[in-house]
Amino acid sequence: MPIFPLQKNQDSQNYSSGILSFVIQFAVVAVIFFAIGFVVGQKKIEIERRDFVPKITFENRIPPQDQTVDFSLLWKVMETLPEKYLDKTAIDSQKLLYGAISGAVRSLGDPYTAFLDPKQNQAVKAELAGSYEGVGIQIGFNKEKRLVVIAPLAGTPAEKARISPKDLILKIDSRETFDLTLPEAVDLIRGQAGTKVKLILQHEGEDKPYEVEIAREKITVKSVDVEFKDTDRGRVAIVRVSRFGDTTDSEWDSTVNRLQLEKAVGVIVDMRNNPGGLLTSAVHLGSEFITGTIVKQEFADGTVRSLSADHRGELLSIPIVVLVNDGSASASEIFAGAIADNRRGKVVGELTFGKGTVQDAVDLDGGSGLHITVAKWLTPNGTSINGEGITPDIIVERSSDDIASGRDPQLDRALAELSK
């Protein structure tokens, strides 16, 4: 990011102050127009120019409430910082702008609504593409808005370190996590392959923290994988979906072709430790088994929109069981909820994570981005799972001893259901 230094000699300081004053004005105007754009369509806006410091009135439609914001305070802070702050070389105009925007977004109190600087935005896109450098850990927030593990990805350093879903993340290296946004936490955990990150975590329901130091690796995750198991009734496909990313739909379509070639008589869709991803991808996979509503979205004004199957599926009549656990979140919960509510198959496993909001990803100028919570998602029957999760039709736990010994009672029960 560009830095505008303030030199110590007086002539240079006057010249640099002129540049900095211009930059500050530009930053303030950018913040103002960001605020305007953020509320377009949701609020009526009246702008009043007063001594070059805009005064903006926000009229919320729901509930009715007028809020007049005088930006002179922000203007004063932005002027005072470079004038008074001890270390003039620390004054970075771009960071000031990003910090002002990030603070405005963070004031909403929603951990999933966040501003992403260009580096953070690129990291999120790399993850959806399935290739990045890190430890293979998906993170989010619990009901108390504390940073937690959603799931470690299969075959990654995080899984090998025995990190568990819903573990609290207390520290990342030396940084406490209580005030971190999601992009900030992701940024701290990721890094160049070969470097290490130290995490202080705490298992859900326990008081004693534990520490792990994990070496970062190049993480390349195929989102859909399949294997076949011969049973008395014929070949059963076990399809593991690790996330919903940019390549998931195409990988899924190829997998469906394999199921047909192998003449599978049943399918187990394993959504365990799937932290979610793209809503459209969840709809695409659900459409393979369901012809009706996959998910509903409830917006701020109370309106509800149904998202139905986006194509005629090839597996509309094949028996199906969905496997879930406490690391199944967001889009994987949408898929499981659609199967359950449409009575299309059984859901087996453990209570899911309970992440029931939808974020709109907006790309902004300069490579930055904005993730905005735009709706709650509901199962086809209208049930909200936010903070509650989905309770399986058949509850089967898998203990740490089971995992260590290679036992999988959840998968065994799913196979048994397809044998009936």
One Martini backbone bead per residue (centre of mass of N, CA, C, O) as a GRO file, in nm:
protein
  420
    1MET     BB    1   0.098   0.034   0.019
    2PRO     BB    2   0.082   0.358   0.017
    3ILE     BB    3   0.311   0.610   0.143
    4PHE     BB    4   0.288   0.927   0.333
    5PRO     BB    5   0.540   1.101   0.438
    6LEU     BB    6   0.670   1.293   0.719
    7GLN     BB    7   0.888   1.519   0.733
    8LYS     BB    8   1.105   1.709   0.941
    9ASN     BB    9   1.126   1.930   0.757
   10GLN     BB   10   0.941   2.211   0.691
   11ASP     BB   11   0.909   2.212   0.382
   12SER     BB   12   0.827   1.916   0.352
   13GLN     BB   13   0.589   1.929   0.546
   14ASN     BB   14   0.412   2.126   0.386
   15TYR     BB   15   0.396   1.957   0.130
   16SER     BB   16   0.292   1.692   0.260
   17SER     BB   17   0.038   1.816   0.389
   18GLY     BB   18  -0.102   1.872   0.122
   19ILE     BB   19  -0.123   1.582   0.032
   20LEU     BB   20  -0.264   1.470   0.285
   21SER     BB   21  -0.514   1.648   0.266
   22PHE     BB   22  -0.611   1.527   0.002
   23VAL     BB   23  -0.629   1.234   0.094
   24ILE     BB   24  -0.831   1.277   0.322
   25GLN     BB   25  -1.057   1.387   0.148
   26PHE     BB   26  -1.078   1.138  -0.028
   27ALA     BB   27  -1.140   0.937   0.200
   28VAL     BB   28  -1.399   1.066   0.304
   29VAL     BB   29  -1.557   1.055   0.042
   30ALA     BB   30  -1.540   0.748   0.012
   31VAL     BB   31  -1.692   0.679   0.271
   32ILE     BB   32  -1.953   0.823   0.200
   33PHE     BB   33  -2.013   0.665  -0.065
   34PHE     BB   34  -2.023   0.396   0.072
   35ALA     BB   35  -2.264   0.458   0.255
   36ILE     BB   36  -2.458   0.515   0.029
   37GLY     BB   37  -2.437   0.239  -0.119
   38PHE     BB   38  -2.520   0.056   0.127
   39VAL     BB   39  -2.832   0.196   0.142
   40VAL     BB   40  -2.929   0.129  -0.116
   41GLY     BB   41  -3.272   0.024  -0.115
   42GLN     BB   42  -3.316   0.076   0.218
   43LYS     BB   43  -3.278   0.391   0.195
   44LYS     BB   44  -3.320   0.728   0.249
   45ILE     BB   45  -3.139   1.012   0.107
   46GLU     BB   46  -2.993   1.310   0.255
   47ILE     BB   47  -2.791   1.577   0.130
   48GLU     BB   48  -2.577   1.812   0.312
   49ARG     BB   49  -2.392   2.096   0.261
   50ARG     BB   50  -2.129   2.182   0.515
   51ASP     BB   51  -1.833   2.296   0.501
   52PHE     BB   52  -1.748   2.023   0.337
   53VAL     BB   53  -1.940   1.863   0.549
   54PRO     BB   54  -2.134   1.619   0.535
   55LYS     BB   55  -2.490   1.563   0.577
   56ILE     BB   56  -2.666   1.265   0.676
   57THR     BB   57  -2.985   1.116   0.608
   58PHE     BB   58  -3.139   0.834   0.755
   59GLU     BB   59  -3.421   0.636   0.636
   60ASN     BB   60  -3.570   0.389   0.771
   61ARG     BB   61  -3.807   0.153   0.681
   62ILE     BB   62  -3.698  -0.081   0.892
   63PRO     BB   63  -3.766   0.091   1.104
   64PRO     BB   64  -3.881   0.388   1.173
   65GLN     BB   65  -3.588   0.606   1.130
   66ASP     BB   66  -3.400   0.885   1.211
   67GLN     BB   67  -3.057   0.961   1.085
   68THR     BB   68  -2.816   1.201   1.168
   69VAL     BB   69  -2.498   1.256   1.007
   70ASP     BB   70  -2.203   1.411   1.116
   71PHE     BB   71  -1.876   1.418   0.956
   72SER     BB   72  -1.690   1.611   1.130
   73LEU     BB   73  -1.556   1.405   1.317
   74LEU     BB   74  -1.403   1.248   1.106
   75TRP     BB   75  -1.253   1.489   0.991
   76LYS     BB   76  -1.102   1.563   1.252
   77VAL     BB   77  -0.949   1.297   1.289
   78MET     BB   78  -0.804   1.297   1.007
   79GLU     BB   79  -0.650   1.564   1.075
   80THR     BB   80  -0.517   1.497   1.360
   81LEU     BB   81  -0.340   1.249   1.327
   82PRO     BB   82  -0.101   1.368   1.145
   83GLU     BB   83  -0.046   1.607   1.344
   84LYS     BB   84  -0.004   1.433   1.633
   85TYR     BB   85   0.136   1.188   1.559
   86LEU     BB   86   0.439   1.064   1.620
   87ASP     BB   87   0.450   0.856   1.372
   88LYS     BB   88   0.459   0.960   1.049
   89THR     BB   89   0.521   0.682   0.894
   90ALA     BB   90   0.231   0.551   0.983
   91ILE     BB   91   0.091   0.721   0.770
   92ASP     BB   92  -0.178   0.560   0.588
   93SER     BB   93  -0.416   0.627   0.369
   94GLN     BB   94  -0.529   0.342   0.303
   95LYS     BB   95  -0.566   0.249   0.597
   96LEU     BB   96  -0.759   0.470   0.679
   97LEU     BB   97  -0.981   0.392   0.483
   98TYR     BB   98  -1.017   0.092   0.560
   99GLY     BB   99  -1.066   0.148   0.862
  100ALA     BB  100  -1.324   0.316   0.831
  101ILE     BB  101  -1.490   0.102   0.684
  102SER     BB  102  -1.457  -0.133   0.881
  103GLY     BB  103  -1.584   0.014   1.124
  104ALA     BB  104  -1.863   0.059   1.000
  105VAL     BB  105  -1.928  -0.243   0.956
  106ARG     BB  106  -1.870  -0.348   1.251
  107SER     BB  107  -2.107  -0.183   1.396
  108LEU     BB  108  -2.336  -0.403   1.336
  109GLY     BB  109  -2.247  -0.692   1.484
  110ASP     BB  110  -2.170  -0.874   1.229
  111PRO     BB  111  -1.936  -1.119   1.160
  112TYR     BB  112  -2.036  -1.164   0.839
  113THR     BB  113  -2.000  -0.856   0.813
  114ALA     BB  114  -1.742  -0.748   0.580
  115PHE     BB  115  -1.442  -0.598   0.516
  116LEU     BB  116  -1.210  -0.636   0.236
  117ASP     BB  117  -0.917  -0.637   0.150
  118PRO     BB  118  -0.740  -0.736  -0.115
  119LYS     BB  119  -0.603  -0.975   0.032
  120GLN     BB  120  -0.859  -1.099   0.161
  121ASN     BB  121  -1.024  -1.131  -0.099
  122GLN     BB  122  -0.824  -1.324  -0.239
  123ALA     BB  123  -0.834  -1.548  -0.025
  124VAL     BB  124  -1.130  -1.625  -0.061
  125LYS     BB  125  -1.110  -1.698  -0.363
  126ALA     BB  126  -0.897  -1.921  -0.330
  127GLU     BB  127  -1.072  -2.106  -0.157
  128LEU     BB  128  -1.302  -2.147  -0.367
  129ALA     BB  129  -1.087  -2.268  -0.575
  130GLY     BB  130  -0.895  -2.476  -0.383
  131SER     BB  131  -0.628  -2.275  -0.341
  132TYR     BB  132  -0.386  -2.254  -0.072
  133GLU     BB  133  -0.214  -2.110   0.215
  134GLY     BB  134  -0.214  -2.326   0.510
  135VAL     BB  135  -0.413  -2.550   0.739
  136GLY     BB  136  -0.724  -2.630   0.689
  137ILE     BB  137  -0.928  -2.407   0.824
  138GLN     BB  138  -1.253  -2.349   0.932
  139ILE     BB  139  -1.419  -2.041   1.018
  140GLY     BB  140  -1.618  -1.880   1.288
  141PHE     BB  141  -1.928  -1.834   1.472
  142ASN     BB  142  -2.100  -1.834   1.747
  143LYS     BB  143  -2.360  -1.731   1.945
  144GLU     BB  144  -2.132  -1.545   2.105
  145LYS     BB  145  -1.923  -1.442   1.886
  146ARG     BB  146  -1.704  -1.662   1.874
  147LEU     BB  147  -1.421  -1.795   1.773
  148VAL     BB  148  -1.436  -2.082   1.551
  149VAL     BB  149  -1.447  -2.401   1.454
  150ILE     BB  150  -1.592  -2.568   1.197
  151ALA     BB  151  -1.352  -2.712   1.011
  152PRO     BB  152  -1.147  -2.958   0.913
  153LEU     BB  153  -0.977  -3.061   0.650
  154ALA     BB  154  -0.910  -3.317   0.469
  155GLY     BB  155  -0.561  -3.383   0.486
  156THR     BB  156  -0.473  -3.161   0.680
  157PRO     BB  157  -0.304  -3.013   0.932
  158ALA     BB  158  -0.557  -2.973   1.111
  159GLU     BB  159  -0.639  -3.271   1.123
  160LYS     BB  160  -0.363  -3.385   1.228
  161ALA     BB  161  -0.398  -3.194   1.500
  162ARG     BB  162  -0.696  -3.248   1.616
  163ILE     BB  163  -0.902  -3.054   1.527
  164SER     BB  164  -1.221  -2.930   1.628
  165PRO     BB  165  -1.529  -2.871   1.616
  166LYS     BB  166  -1.601  -2.579   1.811
  167ASP     BB  167  -1.345  -2.465   1.871
  168LEU     BB  168  -1.189  -2.235   2.039
  169ILE     BB  169  -1.025  -1.926   1.944
  170LEU     BB  170  -0.802  -1.742   2.139
  171LYS     BB  171  -0.522  -1.765   1.969
  172ILE     BB  172  -0.293  -1.603   1.729
  173ASP     BB  173  -0.037  -1.639   1.850
  174SER     BB  174  -0.037  -1.317   2.009
  175ARG     BB  175  -0.344  -1.292   1.926
  176GLU     BB  176  -0.630  -1.194   2.016
  177THR     BB  177  -0.988  -1.274   1.918
  178PHE     BB  178  -1.229  -1.092   2.034
  179ASP     BB  179  -1.181  -0.845   1.786
  180LEU     BB  180  -1.208  -1.014   1.532
  181THR     BB  181  -1.241  -1.061   1.219
  182LEU     BB  182  -1.261  -1.289   0.982
  183PRO     BB  183  -1.041  -1.181   0.786
  184GLU     BB  184  -0.825  -1.138   1.007
  185ALA     BB  185  -0.803  -1.433   1.098
  186VAL     BB  186  -0.731  -1.556   0.826
  187ASP     BB  187  -0.474  -1.385   0.783
  188LEU     BB  188  -0.319  -1.507   1.033
  189ILE     BB  189  -0.329  -1.815   0.955
  190ARG     BB  190  -0.217  -1.752   0.708
  191GLY     BB  191   0.059  -1.853   0.479
  192GLN     BB  192   0.348  -1.959   0.410
  193ALA     BB  193   0.481  -2.228   0.317
  194GLY     BB  194   0.655  -2.359   0.618
  195THR     BB  195   0.522  -2.204   0.813
  196LYS     BB  196   0.407  -2.104   1.141
  197VAL     BB  197   0.127  -2.162   1.370
  198LYS     BB  198  -0.019  -2.051   1.677
  199LEU     BB  199  -0.270  -2.218   1.876
  200ILE     BB  200  -0.535  -2.132   2.098
  201LEU     BB  201  -0.753  -2.372   2.240
  202GLN     BB  202  -1.105  -2.493   2.303
  203HIS     BB  203  -1.306  -2.715   2.397
  204GLU     BB  204  -1.614  -2.792   2.407
  205GLY     BB  205  -1.695  -2.783   2.755
  206GLU     BB  206  -1.414  -2.674   2.835
  207ASP     BB  207  -1.149  -2.508   3.034
  208LYS     BB  208  -0.892  -2.618   2.893
  209PRO     BB  209  -0.649  -2.526   2.712
  210TYR     BB  210  -0.481  -2.561   2.391
  211GLU     BB  211  -0.179  -2.629   2.198
  212VAL     BB  212  -0.080  -2.546   1.855
  213GLU     BB  213   0.165  -2.623   1.599
  214ILE     BB  214   0.149  -2.525   1.253
  215ALA     BB  215   0.224  -2.614   0.935
  216ARG     BB  216   0.215  -2.479   0.645
  217GLU     BB  217   0.038  -2.535   0.333
  218LYS     BB  218  -0.054  -2.651   0.038
  219ILE     BB  219  -0.396  -2.614  -0.048
  220THR     BB  220  -0.571  -2.884  -0.214
  221VAL     BB  221  -0.923  -2.907  -0.289
  222LYS     BB  222  -1.142  -3.148  -0.348
  223SER     BB  223  -1.494  -3.129  -0.325
  224VAL     BB  224  -1.533  -3.412  -0.488
  225ASP     BB  225  -1.586  -3.755  -0.385
  226VAL     BB  226  -1.563  -4.116  -0.478
  227GLU     BB  227  -1.704  -4.430  -0.369
  228PHE     BB  228  -1.742  -4.789  -0.369
  229LYS     BB  229  -1.993  -5.026  -0.237
  230ASP     BB  230  -2.058  -5.353  -0.179
  231THR     BB  231  -2.378  -5.504  -0.162
  232ASP     BB  232  -2.660  -5.693  -0.152
  233ARG     BB  233  -2.804  -5.463  -0.350
  234GLY     BB  234  -2.529  -5.330  -0.437
  235ARG     BB  235  -2.406  -5.034  -0.542
  236VAL     BB  236  -2.255  -4.786  -0.335
  237ALA     BB  237  -2.234  -4.441  -0.303
  238ILE     BB  238  -1.965  -4.234  -0.172
  239VAL     BB  239  -2.011  -3.886  -0.127
  240ARG     BB  240  -1.772  -3.633  -0.086
  241VAL     BB  241  -1.834  -3.303   0.054
  242SER     BB  242  -1.617  -3.035   0.156
  243ARG     BB  243  -1.747  -2.809  -0.036
  244PHE     BB  244  -1.863  -2.483  -0.189
  245GLY     BB  245  -1.734  -2.406  -0.493
  246ASP     BB  246  -1.630  -2.332  -0.811
  247THR     BB  247  -1.597  -2.668  -0.880
  248THR     BB  248  -1.840  -2.837  -0.771
  249ASP     BB  249  -2.042  -2.871  -1.004
  250SER     BB  250  -1.852  -3.020  -1.202
  251GLU     BB  251  -1.773  -3.249  -1.009
  252TRP     BB  252  -2.059  -3.351  -0.965
  253ASP     BB  253  -2.137  -3.420  -1.257
  254SER     BB  254  -1.917  -3.636  -1.288
  255THR     BB  255  -2.020  -3.815  -1.056
  256VAL     BB  256  -2.298  -3.881  -1.173
  257ASN     BB  257  -2.188  -4.034  -1.417
  258ARG     BB  258  -2.056  -4.259  -1.248
  259LEU     BB  259  -2.312  -4.365  -1.111
  260GLN     BB  260  -2.441  -4.457  -1.377
  261LEU     BB  261  -2.216  -4.649  -1.476
  262GLU     BB  262  -2.226  -4.819  -1.192
  263LYS     BB  263  -2.519  -4.864  -1.097
  264ALA     BB  264  -2.632  -4.728  -0.855
  265VAL     BB  265  -2.860  -4.799  -0.566
  266GLY     BB  266  -2.705  -4.581  -0.388
  267VAL     BB  267  -2.657  -4.278  -0.169
  268ILE     BB  268  -2.390  -4.113   0.007
  269VAL     BB  269  -2.385  -3.790   0.153
  270ASP     BB  270  -2.092  -3.636   0.272
  271MET     BB  271  -2.110  -3.344   0.508
  272ARG     BB  272  -1.878  -3.366   0.685
  273ASN     BB  273  -1.698  -3.089   0.748
  274ASN     BB  274  -1.883  -2.881   0.592
  275PRO     BB  275  -1.873  -2.520   0.576
  276GLY     BB  276  -1.949  -2.450   0.280
  277GLY     BB  277  -2.059  -2.160   0.063
  278LEU     BB  278  -2.226  -2.176  -0.215
  279LEU     BB  279  -2.556  -2.148  -0.273
  280THR     BB  280  -2.579  -2.241  -0.572
  281SER     BB  281  -2.448  -2.519  -0.515
  282ALA     BB  282  -2.660  -2.631  -0.323
  283VAL     BB  283  -2.886  -2.621  -0.533
  284HIS     BB  284  -2.754  -2.804  -0.743
  285LEU     BB  285  -2.737  -3.062  -0.567
  286GLY     BB  286  -3.037  -3.074  -0.479
  287SER     BB  287  -3.151  -3.107  -0.778
  288GLU     BB  288  -3.079  -3.416  -0.806
  289PHE     BB  289  -3.333  -3.497  -0.583
  290ILE     BB  290  -3.513  -3.230  -0.639
  291THR     BB  291  -3.805  -3.037  -0.766
  292GLY     BB  292  -3.832  -2.824  -0.558
  293THR     BB  293  -3.760  -2.683  -0.276
  294ILE     BB  294  -3.449  -2.598  -0.123
  295VAL     BB  295  -3.478  -2.282  -0.039
  296LYS     BB  296  -3.512  -2.005   0.183
  297GLN     BB  297  -3.553  -1.640   0.188
  298GLU     BB  298  -3.518  -1.392   0.448
  299PHE     BB  299  -3.584  -1.064   0.473
  300ALA     BB  300  -3.599  -0.762   0.634
  301ASP     BB  301  -3.917  -0.719   0.532
  302GLY     BB  302  -4.026  -1.044   0.535
  303THR     BB  303  -3.962  -1.160   0.284
  304VAL     BB  304  -4.004  -1.459   0.076
  305ARG     BB  305  -3.777  -1.673  -0.105
  306SER     BB  306  -3.770  -1.925  -0.343
  307LEU     BB  307  -3.546  -2.199  -0.415
  308SER     BB  308  -3.525  -2.395  -0.683
  309ALA     BB  309  -3.461  -2.609  -0.898
  310ASP     BB  310  -3.213  -2.577  -1.174
  311HIS     BB  311  -3.267  -2.886  -1.248
  312ARG     BB  312  -3.295  -3.197  -1.379
  313GLY     BB  313  -3.240  -3.471  -1.223
  314GLU     BB  314  -3.070  -3.801  -1.213
  315LEU     BB  315  -3.158  -3.870  -0.878
  316LEU     BB  316  -3.479  -3.884  -0.798
  317SER     BB  317  -3.497  -4.220  -0.704
  318ILE     BB  318  -3.261  -4.256  -0.535
  319PRO     BB  319  -3.133  -4.359  -0.260
  320ILE     BB  320  -3.077  -4.149   0.044
  321VAL     BB  321  -2.797  -4.036   0.251
  322VAL     BB  322  -2.709  -3.800   0.509
  323LEU     BB  323  -2.408  -3.673   0.638
  324VAL     BB  324  -2.355  -3.533   0.970
  325ASN     BB  325  -2.214  -3.262   1.174
  326ASP     BB  326  -2.067  -3.003   1.363
  327GLY     BB  327  -1.914  -2.925   1.069
  328SER     BB  328  -2.189  -2.859   0.946
  329ALA     BB  329  -2.245  -2.579   0.720
  330SER     BB  330  -2.470  -2.399   0.568
  331ALA     BB  331  -2.483  -2.539   0.267
  332SER     BB  332  -2.498  -2.825   0.401
  333GLU     BB  333  -2.765  -2.757   0.554
  334ILE     BB  334  -2.936  -2.702   0.310
  335PHE     BB  335  -2.920  -2.983   0.190
  336ALA     BB  336  -3.025  -3.144   0.437
  337GLY     BB  337  -3.295  -2.986   0.468
  338ALA     BB  338  -3.410  -3.062   0.190
  339ILE     BB  339  -3.418  -3.367   0.228
  340ALA     BB  340  -3.591  -3.372   0.486
  341ASP     BB  341  -3.845  -3.193   0.404
  342ASN     BB  342  -3.892  -3.381   0.134
  343ARG     BB  343  -3.855  -3.681   0.207
  344ARG     BB  344  -3.597  -3.814   0.042
  345GLY     BB  345  -3.434  -3.877   0.316
  346LYS     BB  346  -3.178  -3.942   0.538
  347VAL     BB  347  -3.042  -3.811   0.844
  348VAL     BB  348  -2.706  -3.865   0.966
  349GLY     BB  349  -2.580  -3.803   1.307
  350GLU     BB  350  -2.519  -3.470   1.398
  351LEU     BB  351  -2.545  -3.177   1.506
  352THR     BB  352  -2.525  -2.891   1.359
  353PHE     BB  353  -2.393  -2.573   1.358
  354GLY     BB  354  -2.581  -2.304   1.270
  355LYS     BB  355  -2.565  -2.144   0.973
  356GLY     BB  356  -2.838  -1.901   0.873
  357THR     BB  357  -2.686  -1.708   0.663
  358VAL     BB  358  -2.661  -1.464   0.395
  359GLN     BB  359  -2.403  -1.370   0.167
  360ASP     BB  360  -2.291  -1.089  -0.011
  361ALA     BB  361  -2.053  -1.057  -0.271
  362VAL     BB  362  -1.860  -0.757  -0.312
  363ASP     BB  363  -1.692  -0.590  -0.553
  364LEU     BB  364  -1.433  -0.355  -0.538
  365ASP     BB  365  -1.228  -0.122  -0.571
  366GLY     BB  366  -0.892  -0.240  -0.576
  367GLY     BB  367  -0.989  -0.551  -0.465
  368SER     BB  368  -1.202  -0.520  -0.281
  369GLY     BB  369  -1.458  -0.611  -0.027
  370LEU     BB  370  -1.807  -0.727   0.047
  371HIS     BB  371  -1.980  -0.875   0.320
  372ILE     BB  372  -2.339  -0.930   0.323
  373THR     BB  373  -2.609  -0.960   0.514
  374VAL     BB  374  -2.932  -1.036   0.346
  375ALA     BB  375  -3.020  -1.319   0.488
  376LYS     BB  376  -3.223  -1.578   0.578
  377TRP     BB  377  -3.229  -1.920   0.598
  378LEU     BB  378  -3.464  -2.173   0.497
  379THR     BB  379  -3.632  -2.428   0.500
  380PRO     BB  380  -3.890  -2.545   0.315
  381ASN     BB  381  -4.074  -2.529   0.595
  382GLY     BB  382  -3.948  -2.253   0.750
  383THR     BB  383  -3.682  -2.321   0.902
  384SER     BB  384  -3.465  -2.197   1.138
  385ILE     BB  385  -3.099  -2.260   1.218
  386ASN     BB  386  -2.988  -2.024   1.363
  387GLY     BB  387  -2.803  -2.151   1.633
  388GLU     BB  388  -2.924  -2.469   1.608
  389GLY     BB  389  -2.957  -2.650   1.374
  390ILE     BB  390  -2.961  -2.990   1.260
  391THR     BB  391  -3.156  -3.263   1.325
  392PRO     BB  392  -3.134  -3.574   1.290
  393ASP     BB  393  -3.309  -3.857   1.234
  394ILE     BB  394  -3.026  -4.005   1.306
  395ILE     BB  395  -2.842  -4.048   1.593
  396VAL     BB  396  -2.478  -4.049   1.554
  397GLU     BB  397  -2.182  -4.102   1.704
  398ARG     BB  398  -1.828  -3.987   1.688
  399SER     BB  399  -1.551  -4.058   1.832
  400SER     BB  400  -1.220  -4.021   1.893
  401ASP     BB  401  -1.172  -4.327   1.902
  402ASP     BB  402  -1.295  -4.391   1.630
  403ILE     BB  403  -1.103  -4.221   1.463
  404ALA     BB  404  -0.830  -4.348   1.561
  405SER     BB  405  -0.941  -4.654   1.466
  406GLY     BB  406  -1.139  -4.618   1.199
  407ARG     BB  407  -1.420  -4.579   1.292
  408ASP     BB  408  -1.777  -4.563   1.137
  409PRO     BB  409  -2.092  -4.550   1.255
  410GLN     BB  410  -2.230  -4.357   1.055
  411LEU     BB  411  -2.173  -4.510   0.794
  412ASP     BB  412  -2.293  -4.777   0.884
  413ARG     BB  413  -2.584  -4.669   0.916
  414ALA     BB  414  -2.622  -4.575   0.627
  415LEU     BB  415  -2.589  -4.855   0.498
  416ALA     BB  416  -2.823  -4.983   0.654
  417GLU     BB  417  -3.049  -4.803   0.535
  418LEU     BB  418  -2.992  -4.904   0.230
  419SER     BB  419  -3.065  -5.220   0.310
  420LYS     BB  420  -3.390  -5.203   0.357
   0.00000   0.00000   0.00000
